[in-house]
């Protein structure tokens, strides 16, 4: 327990006593924070600061007498030792700007997760800036002058707390390396770089230690005009992470240059890199000022998609961009082609080697003594002009007090390096040995981090040196220290020097001692909010349980902000054999899969997690999350009552801070109530939660989404449109692109069902502008809806292009179910009117199971219903009877689930089907029911799609005096849409499915999973292990696959699936 004098003292200022009481209660749970007072307005806050001298003031903005902005301005000017954190309901940019101008160090919304407040207090105490995740996108750094004591703070240019995209990146990677005091200026090479500025690319390629980065940094130091620097490492070998840094580097010099590409990279599921290419090139080309972008240590990147992206960028280079790549090996780029086209300037090892004269000049400067040219020539030859080797030699000679280079130096450069290292290391004091070896594990460090890692020697109360003394010593001795920021607070070792330090560490320390170093580093990073590095060092130190705890403690704060990329990164750090034994990691993985719409993979993960939780008697929070996923899966399967039991239990156990998950659970609960016929109760419950101003945004946005979906499923398009406007306004105030895209998709659905095609196309297309902000299932449905709306509106070329994009997307993401849905949509678009005779369709089998595997919800394209359209188009009696049997089963299921959204098109098809069989009275009876269902919501599309035959039936109904006005509108639209040939649909070539008979019944999700694994030639046991089912279950699914594909074995199944477009081409 920290002593009182070491605690952070906090003063609370808010005009609402309830708010002050709640914040006090929250902060008093923290062992290192003490609330010393409260104030009810700005003037009282000033007096309390004067009286109590708190470390931190947490202040509201809207207060009587004197507002928080004016109080902050007075306090920061009069009492600069007090840091200020704003805690407000206001999220607009102007309030944020004014608070930071007034001198605040942090800004949070009152709806932020509780743990963010404590993080903000610790952050401003370190002299850094803190923004709550909800407003992190609003750039305020231009209004902040971060200053703090160099010995006690990480500094404003150090890494910030991990936040989405730019706020989650390490700022020091954007700083150019600072060249040493004895730097040798290389005039000829700098002039060569300057002459190359008109070309798109400069490549500086040579092994480690040849001064590549220092050369380019020196060149930029003497240039005017915008330039950006990005230092890469092995963790950046991922398209999303690389692009996040790349775009942040561009934004550092042109803040508004790449908004669209940035939004795509921020998406829940980032698009393939090749689909980002056009957006990136177009946005960079709109920059109208010459600029230089340097990517240092590019050799760390081996992902081909990154190289392909840069290759495209250089093939069509933006007019004003000059790209510089610094690497130890040539990147995977078309260098020969670029060379032939005169688009590249190359600086290689031969160019970077020190000449004899440069070697002599360098040694003269370093040793401050005259070095004979013959000695310089000898060492230039021995080191092959390698400047790092020369620097090591000079250091060793300086420590020995010897200006002569030993004549018996080994010839091998590696041995030379080892020898020189031993010479340098041997002359360091014992205490410095300990600091050097202890910090060898750190890829970057600051003084407080060094102190935390080194700790005290056994029996010592204090170390004989502190972090800044150690860093000062490194600078003084020129021990390969590289500064990472202009304020000289963050550093790293030269990579080669760090490797050699690590070798010495392994030789001189026991594994247990090295593990403790990693664990201390992990704890420091955790305490300072750098969770990714905290997890990395915990795992390196063998503390898996601590790494798991950190994921558990921080995942919901990130998910509340709607971001999953950080969570994915955390999960990727854990080996598979670790994840499978920790239910916390399994449940986190399930949540990520949900946001990726990879629903079919969730159930086996939850099965395994539930077993672990049962074995280990875990706390109720994890059990609540299991209930959450079980409830969702049951809802997805149409089991409303069972779903409600699970979700209600989940809501009782999910902690209050997990607002994102609470919002999702409330959405599922509302959908479950509607599924069970209690729509009014669902709307009342959700509306009450939405109207409550204390409901945080992460919860509120899911609640309003639930109201939209409930009304849509109920067929009430007017109510759905009303709630959707509220959703759009809510998301718009937060610039929440995910929910704005979802709102556009919903609006497109509403217009589509009303057959307002121009509006439907406009909104579907608008949603697809940020398509990869959307979850996969709504995205695929949106693309299908756009294709159908375009075709119905006569825009056949656009319909064909949209369908092609849909197939490309489904194959790119490797989702077999989505490919099947795209193929079904294509067949639907190719269908003539369902009354057409003589169509070459297969004779249907009558023994297929009639019901789909999952609820149909609000989806436009439902393959099971499309198959019924195909059977009706067949024209045969067997086809009509089979279609009728299936449609009756589907209608019964959807009526039981109170799903009018699907019941309306199903009944429209049923009426036409029965009419085709000659049962006219029964047909009119069905049609009357569907007309009465559809009229209140203004549904039109289901009646128009089936074609002119529907007009005859509607006229008969109208003649009976039923819904005369509504039917009149339907007849007008049908007559307007009817083409001279009486057919609808487009012929797309080439078709994705073969001309031979297609499947009567689509594959289930589980069967599609197994089919995908057959491509890998896995055996039944391997498939069973992967899907967490028994081999017998796999065998049963394989039998169904063979029957549905009409094949005898797995090899033929894969071939047939590729022909049908269910699998990508070989």
N, C-alpha and C positions, 0 to 999 in steps of 0.2 A: 504494500500500500504506500503510494507516494506521500511524503510529508507535505503538510499544508503549505509550507513556504515554497515548495517546488511545483505546486499546482498552478494551472493557468486560471487566472481570475477573470470572471466574465460579468458584465453588467447587461441587463435586459431592458430594452426601451420599446414599449408598445402600449397603445392606448386601450387595449382590451385586456383586462385582468385575467380572463380565462386563457388567452393565448400565452401570457407571461407565465401563468401557473403550469401550463402544459410543457412549455419549453424548459422551465426550471426543473420540472420532474424528469424530463429527458436527460438534461445535462448532469443532474446530480447522480445519475447512474454511472457516469464516467469517473474512473478512479483518479484521473489527472486533471480534472476540471472542477472549479469551485465557483458557484454563483454568489457574488458578493453584494448584489443589490438590484433594484428594479426602478424604472422610471415610467411615468405615464404620458409624457410628452417631450418635445425636443428640448425645451428650456430646462426641465427637470433633469434630463439626460446630461446636459452640460454641467449642471451643478454636481450631479453624482460622480461624473468623471473627475471633476476637480477635487471632490472629497475623497473618493475611493481609489483613484489611479488604477483602474482595471487594465488587464492586459488586452482584453477584447471587449468591444461594445457590439452587441447584436441589436440592430435597430430596425424598426418598421419605417416606411416612408410616409404613409398618410397618418399624421398625428396632429392633434389640435395645437394651437398656439404657435408652435414652430415645427415645421415638418422635418422628416428624417434627413433630407438632402442638406438643408441649411444647418441642421445640428451637426451633421457629419463634417461639413466644410469648416465650421468653427472648431470642432474638436481636433481634427487632423492638423489644423494650423496652430492651435494653442497647446495641444497635448499630443505631440507627434509619436510618443511612445505607445499610445493606445491604438490598436488596430481596430478597424470597423468592418463588420459583416452586415450587409443589408438582408433582411428577411421580410419579403413583401409579397403581395398578391399580384403586383404589376409585372407583366412580362414584355411590355413594349420596349423597343430599342431606346426611346428617349429617356425613360426612367433609368435604364441600365447605364446609358451614357452619362446622365447627370450625376448619378451616384459615384461613378468612378472618377468623374471630373472633380467631384467634391473630396475625393481622397479615400474612398472605400477600397478595401482589399479583397472583398468577396461579395457575391450576390447570389441569393437563393430565393426560390419561390416557396411560399408556405405549403404548397402541395408536394414539395420534394420529399423523398424518402428520409425518415428521421436520421439515419446514419450519415446523411450528407452534411448535416449541420455540424456534427462533431468533426468530420473530415475538414470542413471549411475552417473551423477554428484552428485546428492544427496547421492547416496550410498557410493561413495568413500569419500565424506565429513564426513560420519559417521565412516570412517575407515574400511569399509567392501569391499569385492571383488565383482565386477560386470562383468558378461558375457552376451552378447546378446544371445537371445534364439536360434539363428541360430547356435551358436558354443558351447552351454552350455554342450553338450555331451563330449567335449574335456577337460579332467580333467587337470586343471592347478593349483589346490590348493597346490600341492607340491612345487611350485616355489614361493609361496607368503608367506611373513612373515607379517601378519596383526598386526599392532601396532597402538594404539590410546590412547588418554587421557581417563582414566577410568571414568571420570565424564561426558564426553560429547559424548561418542560413545557407540553404541550397542555392537560392537565388532565382530571380525571375527568368533567367535563361536556362535553368536546369529543367529536367523533366517534370512535367506537371502530373497531377493525378490523372489516372487513365480515363479518358473520355472518348466518345465516338470520333472517328476520323482524326482531324487535326489536333484536337485536344488530347487524343490518346497516343499521339506520336511523341517521340523523344526529340525535343527541340535542338539539342546539341548536334544532331545529325545534319542540321542545316547550316552549321558554322564551318567556314573554311579553316583549314589547319593554319596555325600561326607558325611562320618560319623562324628558325632559331637565330640568336643574335649573331652567330658567326656564319650565317647563310651566305653562300657564294652565288651572286647574281649571274645568271647564264643568259647573257644578252642575245646571243645568236638564236637560242631556242625560243626566247620570248618574242623576238622579232618574227620567227617562223609562225608562232601561234597567232600573232597579230595579223600577219598577211593572210591567214586562213579563215578569217572571220566571215568572208562572203560565201564560204562553202557550208553545206548543212552539217557536216560532221568532222570533228577532230578526234582521232583515236590515239591515246597515249598508252602504249602497251609495253610492259617490261616486268621482270621478276621483282620480288619484294626488295625494298631498300635502295632503289635507284633514284629516288627523289621525284617521282612522278607528281604526287599531290602537291608538294612544295613548289614545284615549277609552275604548275597551273595556278596555284594560289598567288604566287608572286606576280604572274601575268595579270590576273584580275585585280590585284591590289593597285595597279597603276592605270586601270581603265576607268572611264566614265561611262555611265549608262547602267541599266538594270542587269543584274546577273544573280543566279541562284545556285546554291551548292547543296548536294545531297550525298552524304556518306552512307553507303550500303553495307549490310552484313548478311550472314547466311540466313538469318531469320526473315529477310526480305525476299527470299526466293519463293514467293507466293504472289500470284497476280493481284489479289485484293490488297495485300499489305504493300507491295511495290507501288501500285497505282495510288494508294492513299498517300504515300510519301511523295511520289512524283507530282501529283496534283497539288499537294501542300507546298511543294517547292515553287511551282508556278504561281500559286496564290500568294506566296510571300512577296512577290514583286508586282503581280497583277491580281489584286484580291478578287475581282469579279470576272475573271477570264474564263473559268471552267465550271460553271455551276451545274450544267446538265450532266457532264461526265462524273462530277463529284457525287451527284445524287444517285447515279447508277452504281457507283462503287459502294455507296453507303447502303444499298438495297439489302433487304433480308437475304435474298439470293442473288448474288452478283451475276450479271450476264456473262456469257463466254467472252473472252478478251477480244475475239475477232468482231464481236458485235459492239464493243466499245470503241473500236477503231475509228469509225466515221465520226462519231460525236467528238472524240478527242482531237482529231485532225482539224475538223471544222472550227472548233472553239479556239485552238491554237492559231489557226490561220487568220482569225479575226483580230488578233493583237497587231496593232499598227506601229509598234516601236521595236527596234532591234534589241535583242536580248540574248544572253548566254545562259545555258542550263548545263551544269556539270554533274555527272553521275560518277562518283568516286567508288573504287573497289567493286567495279561492275562484275568482276570475275566470280563473286559470290552467287550470282544469278545463273542458274542452269535451266530454269523452266522455259521450255521452248515457246510457250505462248507469249511470254514477255519479250523474247527476242523477235518473234514474229510481229508483235505490235510495233516495236521500234523499227523493224525492217520496213513495215508499211509507212511509218512516219517519215522515214528517210526516202522512201520511194516517191512519196507525195509530200515533200517537206513544206511546212509553213514558211511563208515568205520571210519572216523576220527572226526565225529561231536559228541559233547556232548551238548544236549539241556537242558536248565534250564527254567522251567516255574514257575513264582511267581504269586500267585493269592489268592483272598479272598474266593474262592470256587473252587471245583474241576472242571476242564474243561471237555467238552464233548469228552473224549478220552477213549479208552478201557483199563482203568486203571487195572481192575481185570485181564485181559489177560496179560498185561505187567508185572503185579506183579507175575503171575504164571510162566511167562517165564524168570523171573529174569532180566528184562530189565529196571527196574525203582527203584530209591531211593526216599523215601518220608520223608519229614520233615513237621510235622504238628503242630497244636496248642500246644499239650502236650509237644512236644520237645522244642518249643519256649518260653514257660512260664518260667519266672525267678524263680529259686529256692529260698529258704529262704536265702541261703548264697549269691547268686548273687544279690538278692534284697538289702541285707545289704551292699555289696560292692558298688553297684550302688549309693545308698543313701549317703554313706560315700564320694564317689567321687564328687557327685553333690553338697552336702551341706557343704563339707569340714569340717565335724564334725563326731564324732563317733556316730553311731546309734545303739541302743541296738538291739540284735538279735531277741528278742521277739517282738519289735516294727516292725522290718523288716518282721518277720514271719506274724504278724497281717496284714500288708499291702500287703504282697504277697498273702495272702488268700483273702483279701478284693477285690483286683484288679485281682485275679486269675492269677497272674504273668504277667499281662498286662503292658508292659514297657511304653507305652504312658501314661497310667494312673499314673504310678509311676513318670514319668517325670513331669506331670502336678502338682502332689502333691508336688514334690520337689520345683517347681517354686513358688507355692503358699506359701509354708513355708518360702522360701527365701525372698519373698516380705514382709511377715508379720514379719520377723526377729524372727521366732519361730521355734525351732528345734523339737518341739513336734507335733505329729499328733493328731488332735482333736479327743477326745474319742467319740463324738456324731456325727461322720460322717455318713451320710445316707448309708444304705447297698446297694441300687441299684447302679450299675455302671453308668447308665445314669445320675442319680441324682448327683453322685459323680463327674462326668465329668462336669455337668452344674455348680455345686458349685465351683469346682476348676477353671473353666473358669472365672466365675464372680470374683473370688479372683485375678486371673492374670490380667484380664481386668480392674478391679477397681483401680489397682495401677499404671496404665499408665497415663502419663500427658494428659491433654485435647487435646493438639495439636496432640499427637500420636493417640488418639481416632479417630480423623478425618482422619488421614492417614490410620489407620488400617481398618476402615469401608469403606473408599473410594476405597481401593485396594482389598477389599474382592471379587469384581466382576471379578478380573483378574485371569485367569488360569495360567498365567506366566507373569512375569514383569521384567523390568529393571528400572534403575533410571530415565531416560528421560520419560518413559511411566508413571511412578508414578507421576511425576511432571505434566504431561499433564492431567492426570485424576483428580488429587486433585485440581489443579488450585489455585486461591487466594480466601480467605474469602472476603466477601463483605466489602468494605471500606479499604482493604489492597492493597498496591501496590505490595508487595512481600509476599511469604509465609515465616513463621519463620523457616522453614527447607526446605532443598532441597531433591531430590530423594536419593542421596547417603548418606546424613545424616540419612535419615529415614532407609535405608537398614542397615547402620552401627548400628543404635539403635536396630534393630531387631536382628542382630548378637550378640550385647552386652548383650541383655536381653534374648537371646536364645529363641525367640518367634517362634519356629517351622518353621524356614526358611530353605528351601532346595536349595542348590546351584545346578545349572543345567549345568554349564560349568567350565572348568578348570581356566578360567580367572576371574571367579566370577563376572560376569556382568549380568547374567540372573538367576532368582530365581522363586520359587513358594512356596506357603504355604503347610504345611502338609494338606492332603485332609480333615482330621477331623477338623483341626483348621480353615480351610477355610469355612467349613459348619457352624461352630459356629459363625464365623465372619459375614457370610451372614445372619444368624438368627438375630444377633444384628443389622445389617444394616436394615433389614426389620422392626424391632421394633422401630428404632430411626430415620428413614428418611422417608420422604414422597415419594410416587411413582414417582412424577415429578423429585425430586432430584436424585433418583436412575437412572431414565432414562437419565438424563444429564451426569451421570458418564459413562454410556454405550456409549453415543454419543461422549464424549471426547476420550474414548478409541478407538472408531471406527475411528475418525479423525486421531489419531496418527498412527494407523496401516495403514490407507490409505496413509498417507504422507510417510510412510516408505516402501510402496510397498507390504504389507502383506494383499492382497485383501480378501482372504477367511475370516480371522479374522475380517477385517474391516466390511465386510458384516454381519457377525455373531453379532457383537456388535451393529451395526446400527439397526438390527432387534430387538435385545433385548431391545434397547433403544426406540423402537417404531418409528424410523425414516425410514419408509419403502421407502419413495421417495429417500432418500440418498442411500440406499442399491441398489435400482434399477439403480440410476445414476452410481454407481460404476460398475455394470455389463455392462452397456452401454459403459462406458468409457474405459474399459479394455478388453472386450471380443475379439475385433478384433486383438489386439496385441498377444493374446494367439492363436487365430485361424490362424493368419498369420504363426505361427510356426507349424501348422498342429496338434495341440493338442486340444482335446475336453474334456478330463477327468476333468480338472480344472473347465471348464464351467459347466459340468454336476454337479459337487459338488456345485458350486454357485447356480445353479437353484434348487437343492434339498433343499437348506436352506429356500426357500420361500414356505409358505403354498399355496395350490392350489387356495384358495379364493383370494390370493393376485396376483398370476401370471395371472389369467384370466382377470384382470382389467388393466394390464400394457402391452401395445403392445411391448415394448422393450424386456420384458421377453418372450413373445410369439414368437417373431421373432428369439430370441436367441435359443429357444427350437426348432424351425423349422430348424435352421442351424445345430444343433446337430443331429436331425433326418435325415437330408440329409447325413451327414457323416456316420450315422449308416445304411444307405440304407433303412430306414423305410419310404419310399416315400408316402405310402398310408395314413399316419397320418398327412402329411403336410398341405393339402388343408383346412381341417376344422380349423386348427390353424390360417392359413393366412386369412381365411374368418372372423374369430373373431377379429384378429388384425386389419384388414382393417376397420371394423366397429368402433373400438375404435379410430383409427387414424382419421377417418372422424369426429367422435364426438368431439374429443379434438383438432382438427386442429393442429396436430403434425408437426414437421419440415420435410423438404424434405428428410432428410436422411432415416427416417423410411419409407416414401412413396417409396423411391428408393428401399429399401429392399423388400417391398411388390411387386414392379414391378419385381424385380429379381426372386422371387419365382413364381410369376404368369407366367413369361416368361419361367422358367424351366418346370413348370407343363404343359404349352401349348406345349413345345417342346416334352415332354414325351408322349403327346397325338397325336403327329404328326401334330400339327398346326404351321407350320414354320413361315408363314407371321405374324400371331398374336403374336407369340413368339418374333420375332425380334422387334416388336414395343415396347413391354414391356421391353426387355433387353436393347435396345438402351436407353430408358428413364432411366433405372436403372443406366447405365454407366454414364449418365450425372449428376447423383446426389450422387453416392457413393463417399465418401471422399477419397482423395489420399492416406491416411494412411491405408486404408482397402485393402491392396494389395491382400490378399487371396481371398476376395470376388470379387475384380476386375478381378482377374485371372479366377475365375469360370464363371463370367459373360461373359468374352471374349471367353471362351471355348463354352458356350452355344450359344453365338452370331455366332461363326464360324460354329457350328453344324447346327444352324438355316439357315444360308446362304447356306450351302451345301444342306440342305433339300429342299430349294427353287430353287435349280439348279444353284447356283452361287458359285460353288466350287472354281474357280480361284480367285474370289474376296476374299473369306474367307482365302485361303492360303496366298494370298498377304498381307492381313491385319495382320494375325497372325505371319507370317514370319517377317514382319517389326517390330512387337512388340518384338518378340523373339531375333532378331538380335541387338536390341537396348541395348547396355551395361548398360544403366541406369535403365533398367527394373529390379525390385527387384525379388529375387528368388521366394517368394510365388506366385507372378504373373507369372513369367516366366515358372515355372514348369507346371502350368495348361495350358499355351499357347501351349507348345510343346506337351502336352497330347492331346489337341484339334486337332493338325495337324495329330497325329497318328490316332485318331478315324475317322477323316474326310476321310483320305485316305483308311482306312479299310472299311468304309461304301461304299465308291466309288468303292471298289473292286480292288484298286491299291495296291497290296501286296508289290511290290518293294518300292514304296514311303513310305508306312507305316513302312517297315523295316528300311529305311533310317532315318526317323524321330525318330523311336524307339531307334536307336543307340544313337542319340543325347540326348534323354530323359534319357537313361541309364547312359551316361557319366555325364550329369548334376546332376542327383540324386546321382550318385556314389561319386562325389566330396563332396557332403554334407552328405554322409552316411544316406540318406533319405530312410529308409527301406520301407515305404509305396509305394513310387514311383518306387523303385527298384523291389518290388514285382509286381506292375502293369506292369512294363516293361517286366518282365519274362512272365507274363500272356499273354501279347500282342504277344510276340515272339512265345509263344506256339500256339496261334491262327493262326499266319501266317504259321507256319510249319504244323499245322493240315490241313488247307485248301489246302496246297500243297501236302498233304499226305506224308510228311516226318515224319513218325511216331516216330522214335527213338528220333529225336530232339524235337518233340512236347511233348512227354512224359517227356523228360529231363527238358524242360522249365516250363511245367505245375507243375511238382513236385517241381522244384526250387521255384516257386512262392508260393506254398503251405507250404514251410518251414517256411514262415512268413505269414501264411494264415490270421491271425487275425490282420495283419496290413492292410489288404484289406477291401474295402467296401463289404457289404454282397452280393450284386447282382453279381459283378465280381467274388467273391469268389465261389459262387454256380456254376456259369458258368464254372469257371476254374476246379472245381472238376468234373463236368459233362464232360468237354472236356477230362480230364485225363482218366475217365472211358471209354469213347468211343475210344480214341486213344489206350489204353491198349487192349481193345477187338479186334480192327482192327489189332493190331500187334500180336495177338495170346496169349497175357498175360491175360488169362481169370480170373485167381485167383486174380490178382491185380485189374482187372476191378471190380470184385465182391466186393473186400475189399474197393475199393474207393467209390463205390456206397453205401455201408453200412455206411461208414463215412459220406457221403453226407446226408443220411437220419438222422443219429444221430445228425449231426450239425443242420439241419433244425428243428428237433423236440426240440433240446436243446434251441435254440433261440426263439422258439415259433412262427415262421413265417409261417403262413398257406400257403401263396403264394409260399414260397420256398419249402414247403413239396409237393405241387402240382407239382412244376417244377421237383423235384426229382422223383416223381412217373411217370411223363411223360418221363423222361430220362430212367427210368428203363424199361418202356414199349417199348421204342425205341430200347433198347439193346436186348430185348427179341424177337423183330420182326424177322421173316424170311425175305427172299428177297420178295420184293413187287409183284413178279410175282407168288408166291406160291399159289396153289389152295388148297381148302379143309381145310383151317385153321378155327378153331373154334372161329370166331369173331362174335360179335353181329351185327344184321341187323341194319344199321344206320338209324336214323331219318333224314328226308330230310327237316325239317322245322326249323332247328337250324340256328341262326344268324351266318354268315360266317366270320365276321371280329373280330380280337382280340381287346381288350380294349386299347392297348397301342402300341407305335412304337416298332418294332422288333430290331432296331439298329444293333449291331454286334453280338448278342448272338448266341452261338452254339446251345443251346437247346431252341427251341420255341415250347411250347406245342401245339399251334394251328396248326403248320406244322406237328408235330409228329402225331396229330390226323388224318391228311390227309394220312400219311403213314399207319396208322392202317386201315383206310377205304379202301385203295388200297389193303392191305394184306387180307382184307375180301374176295376179289375175286368175289363178287356178282356185278351185273350190278348196283344195287342201290348204293353200296359202291363206285364204280368207278365214277358214276355220281355226287354223293355228294362230293367226293374228288375233282373232276374237278371244281365244282361250287365254292368250298372254295378256291382252289388254284388260280382260275381266279381272285377272289376278293382280295386275298392277293397280287397277282402280280400287279394288278391295283393300289393297295394302295402303294406298295413299289416302283413302277415306278414313281408314283406321288411324292414320297418322295426322289427319286433319290438314292435309297438304293440297289445297286448291290450286296452287301454282302448277302442279303436275296433273291434278285431276281434270282440269279444263282441257288441255290438249289431248289427254287420253280419251275423254268422253267424246270429243270432236271426232277423233279417229273411229271410235266405236260406232257412233251414229252413221258415219259413212260406210263402215264395214258391213253393218247389219243391212243397210240399204242395198249394198251391192249383192247381198245374198237374197234379196227380194222380200225382206221383212220390213215393209215401209212403216207400218204403224209403230212397231217397236223402235224403229230408227227415229221417228219423230218424238217419241216419248223420251228417249235418251237426249235428243237434241234440245228439247224443252228444258230439261234439267240443267244442261250445261249452259244454255243461254241465261237462265235465271242466276246461275252461279257467276257468270262472267260479266253480266250487265253492270253491277255496282262498281266494278273496278275499271270498266271501259276496255275490256280485253277485245282485241281484234285479230291479232296474228294467228292464233290457232285455227280460226275459221277460214282465213285467207290461204294459208299454206296448203291445205288439201286440194285447192283448186276449184274450178267452176262447178263440179258436181255438188258442192256444198250450197251453192246459190239456189238450186232447185229445192232442196230440203228447207232452207230458210224461208223461201217464198211460201211454201205450204204452211209453215208455222205462222208466218205473218198473216196469212189469210184467215187463220183461226183467231186473230186478234191478240196474239201473244207478243209482248215486247215490240210493238209495231215500230216505234221510233228507233230503238236500238238496232233491230234487224234491218231497218232501212239504211242505217249508216253502214252496217256490215255489207249489205248488198251493193252499195255504191262503191265501196273499196274493192270488193271482189270483181265487179264489172270493170273498174278502172285498171285493175292489175291483169286481167285476162288477156293473154296474147292471142293473135289470130290462129295459131296452131293448137291452142288449148293446152300447151305444155309449158312447164316451168323448169328451171334448172339449167346448169351450165355443164359443158363437157370439158373436163380438165385433162390435159395430156402432159406427160404420161401419167396414167393412173397409178396409184401406189399399190393397189391390190390387183392380183391377176384376174384374167377373165373367167377362170374356172370358178365353180361354186364357192362362195365365201362361207364363213362360219355362220351357223344358225344361232349359236349362243356364244356371247363373248366370254373370254377367260375371266375368272375371278382374280382379285388382287393377289391372293396367295399363289394361284396357278401362274400368274404373270411373273411373280418373284422367282418361282422355280424354273420357269422357262428361261429367264435371264441367266440363271446359274448354270443351266445346261450348256450354254455357249462356252462356259469355262471348262467343260468336260468334267464336272464334279460328279462324284458318286453319291448315292443316296445318303450315306452316312455323313459325308461332308456337307451336303445340303441341309440335312437335319440339324447338324451342329450349328450351322450358320443361322438358321431360322428358329432355333430353339424349339424344334418339334421332334417327334419320333420318326425313325426311318419308315415305319409302317404308314404314318401319315403322308410322308413324301411319296411313297408308292401309290397310295390312293389318289393323290393329286395328279401324279403322272398318268394314271389310267384315265382320269377325266380329260387331261390335256390331249392324249392320243385320240380319244373319242371325238372331242370337239374339233381337232385339226384333221381328223380322218387319216391318221398315220400309224404305222406299226411300231415305231421305236423312237428313241430320243434324237438320233441323227436326223431322221426324216422330220421330226417335230421342229427342229431348229431351221431346216431348209424351208419348210412350209411357212413358218412364222416370218422368215425374211421375205418370202414371196408376198405375204399378206401385209407387209409393212409393220408387223408387230415387233420386229427387231431391226436394228440398223443393218445396212449391207455389210457383207463380210469384209 
